[in-house]
């Protein structure tokens, strides 16, 4: 009997080690599935210096807003020819409007709001 107790303990401990990352992964915000459905992607981001600067200023404005959720902080910001497109899920309609307002305040160009409310 003493030999089975340590082996049972080892099996239980090993199972917990593998199960813990799965539990944490289920609770973490993950936009991967949503982002794969979208037709516009980061590859369409222009490399023009002005577009890169616009994207950086919009991203900085969104990240500075500490009232936003992790989903909102991870939205896609794609700029092409001075036109900013926002894509990805957010927590609520209010948050969608807040991200759009943050992006609009960071640039003088046109902002296209293609954000969706997470379901």
C-alpha positions in Angstrom: 0.0 0.0 0.0 2.8 2.6 0.7 3.9 2.2 -2.9 0.6 3.1 -4.4 0.1 6.3 -2.3 3.1 8.1 -3.8 2.2 7.1 -7.3 -1.4 8.2 -6.9 -0.2 11.5 -5.5 2.2 11.9 -8.5 -0.6 11.2 -11.0 -2.9 13.7 -9.3 -0.2 16.4 -9.2 0.7 15.8 -12.8 -3.0 16.0 -13.8 -3.3 19.3 -12.0 -0.3 20.7 -13.8 -1.8 20.0 -17.2 -5.3 21.1 -16.3 -4.4 24.5 -14.8 -3.3 26.1 -18.1 -6.6 24.9 -19.7 -8.7 26.5 -17.0 -6.7 29.8 -17.3 -6.9 29.7 -21.1 -10.7 29.5 -21.0 -10.9 32.7 -18.9 -8.5 34.7 -20.9 -9.8 37.1 -23.5 -9.0 35.7 -26.9 -9.9 37.5 -30.2 -8.3 34.9 -32.5 -11.5 33.3 -33.8 -13.2 36.7 -34.3 -10.1 38.1 -36.0 -9.8 35.2 -38.4 -13.3 35.8 -39.7 -12.5 39.4 -40.7 -11.5 40.2 -44.3 -9.4 43.2 -43.5 -6.2 42.4 -41.7 -2.9 43.9 -40.6 -1.3 43.0 -43.9 -3.3 45.8 -45.4 -1.7 48.3 -43.1 0.2 50.8 -45.2 3.9 51.3 -44.6 3.8 54.9 -45.5 5.3 57.0 -42.6 2.1 59.1 -42.1 -0.1 56.0 -41.9 2.3 54.3 -39.4 2.2 57.5 -37.3 -1.6 57.7 -37.4 -1.8 54.0 -36.3 0.6 54.6 -33.5 -1.3 57.7 -32.2 -4.7 55.9 -32.4 -3.2 52.8 -30.6 -1.7 55.1 -27.9 -5.1 56.8 -27.4 -6.9 53.5 -27.0 -4.3 52.1 -24.7 -4.3 55.2 -22.5 -8.0 54.7 -21.8 -7.9 52.5 -18.7 -11.7 52.2 -18.5 -11.6 50.0 -21.6 -11.6 46.2 -21.4 -8.8 43.9 -22.6 -10.9 43.2 -25.7 -11.1 46.9 -26.5 -7.4 47.4 -25.9 -6.7 44.6 -28.5 -8.9 45.9 -31.4 -7.2 46.0 -34.8 -6.2 49.5 -36.0 -5.5 49.5 -39.7 -4.5 52.7 -41.5 -4.3 53.1 -45.3 -4.1 56.4 -47.1 -5.0 58.3 -43.9 -8.1 56.3 -43.3 -8.3 54.3 -40.1 -10.4 51.1 -39.7 -11.2 49.7 -36.3 -12.0 46.0 -36.2 -12.6 43.4 -33.5 -14.9 42.6 -30.6 -15.6 44.9 -27.6 -17.6 44.3 -24.4 -20.5 46.6 -25.0 -22.1 49.2 -27.3 -20.9 51.9 -24.9 -17.3 50.6 -25.2 -17.6 50.5 -29.0 -18.5 54.2 -29.0 -15.7 55.0 -26.5 -13.0 53.3 -28.7 -14.4 55.1 -31.7 -14.2 58.4 -29.9 -10.7 57.7 -28.7 -9.6 56.9 -32.2 -11.3 59.9 -33.7 -9.7 62.3 -31.2 -6.2 60.9 -32.1 -6.4 61.6 -35.8 -7.8 64.2 -38.2 -8.5 61.6 -40.9 -11.6 59.4 -41.4 -12.3 56.6 -38.9 -14.3 53.6 -40.0 -15.9 51.8 -37.0 -16.3 48.1 -37.8 -16.2 47.0 -34.1 -18.6 44.4 -32.9 -20.1 43.8 -29.5 -18.8 40.5 -28.0 -21.6 37.9 -27.7 
